[in-house]
Amino acid sequence: MAQNTNPIFPLIPVNSWVSGVAANAATPGVTANTTKDLTSGTIYGPIETAEATNGSRVDFIKVRALGTNVATVIRIWINNGSVTTTAANNTLYLERTLSATNVSETAEQPDIILPLNISLAPSYRIYATFGTAVAAGFHLTAIGGDY
């Protein structure tokens, strides 16, 4: 038997972001993370942290190259709000190949949209990792709302 036959909608729009930069902000770029459980390596985010009482919805993440990068893969992770160093707290939700990009003053960089369309339980978080190191990095913007 259904518990709720009426759809719910976010109460407060939420837009959050993170730029992929190396540990040294003076040297931009993204560090590779080849772990497959989010327990170590360079982790970007949280890109979104769900509202602590009722949770949140994330519609999509927009990925924007910050300049010239080699091809890589982005991995989007859901974490249960606890430490990322415990594999059982994390799940790989989505991965997408990001093509190589070249900085230009006359041609646009493509926007990559990662559709999530998910509801997050209270305090759950979304993180990202990249499969290879890239020079310029990426800007990640999550679009959604709090319940």
N, C-alpha and C positions, 0 to 999 in steps of 0.2 A: 504494500500500500504506500502511495506517495506521501511524503511528509510535508511537502510544500508544493502546491499546484500553481502558485503565483510566482512569476519571475521576480528576482530582486535586482536592483540597480544601484550602482555606487552613489553614495550621498555627497562625497567631496571629491572633485577631480584631483588627481595627483599626477604630476609630471616630475620624474626624477632622472638624474643622469650621472655619468661618470666618464671621464676621459682616460683612455688607456695610455699611461705614461710609465716609464721605468721608475725604479726607486729613486733615482736622482732626477728631479724635475728639470734640471738644467739640460739633461740629455733625453729628449723625448724619444718615445718608441714603446714597443710592447715586448715583454719578455715571454718566451715560450714556456708553456706548461704542458708536459706530456703525461701527467698523471691522469688516470681514468676514473678517479673517485673523489677528487677535490680535496684530498687530505694534505697535500703539500704543493710547493711551487708558488708561482705568482698568481694571485687571484684578484680580479677586478670587481669592486663593488663593496658593499651590496649596491646593486643598481636600483633595487626596490626593497623596502622592508614593509611588510604588511602591517596595517593598523593593529594595535595590541589587543583590542577588545573584540572586534567583529571581523577582522581580516580585510583583504583588499582584492581587487580585480586588476589584472594586467592584460591589456588588449594586445599590445605589441611593443617591440623594442626596435627603434630606428638606429641603424649602424651607419656612421659617417666616417670615411677615411679623412685623416688630418693631413694628408700629403702623399708622398710616394712610398708605397709598401709593396713587398712581395706577396704572393698569394699565401693564404693561411686558412685555417679553419677556426671558427668561433664556436665555443661550446657554452651553452646556457644551462646553468645548474639551479635547482631548487634545494634550499637548505631549510631544515625544520626550526630554525631560530637558535640552534645550539652551535657549538664549535664545529668548524669545518674539518678539523683534524680527525674526526671520527667518521669513517666511511658510511656508517648506517644513518648519519644525519643528512646525507646528500644524495641527490639523484640527478643524473644527466637527463635533462628534459628535451634539448634540441641541439643539433649541431648543423652548421651551414658553412659551405666553402665560400671564402671571400676572395675574389679575384685580385690580381695585382693591380695597383693604381699608380698613376703618374700625376704629380702635381702640375697644374696648368692655370694660367691666368686667362685663358680663352675658352676652355671647355670645362663643363661641370663634372664633379665627381658624382657617381651614382649613389643614391640612397638605397640601402638594403633594409627591407622591412622583414623582421622576424615575427610572424604572427604567433602569439601565445594563447590568447583567449582563455585564460585560466583564472580561477579564484584561488587565492592563497589563504590558508588558515592564519589565525592571528599570530603575528610575529615571525612568520616564515619570511625568508629572504631569497632574492635572486642574485646570483653571481655569474661572472663570465670568465673564461680562460681562452687563450689562443694557442694553437698548435705549433706555430713557428714564430720566431722573433721577427718583428717588422720595424722599419726605421721610424716612420712618422706616428704611428699609432692610430687609434680610432676613438670616436666620441659615441657613447651609447646613451640613448634617451628612452626611458620607459614611459609609456602612456597608459593610464588606467585611472583607478579611483578607489577610495576607501569606503567600506560599507558602514 
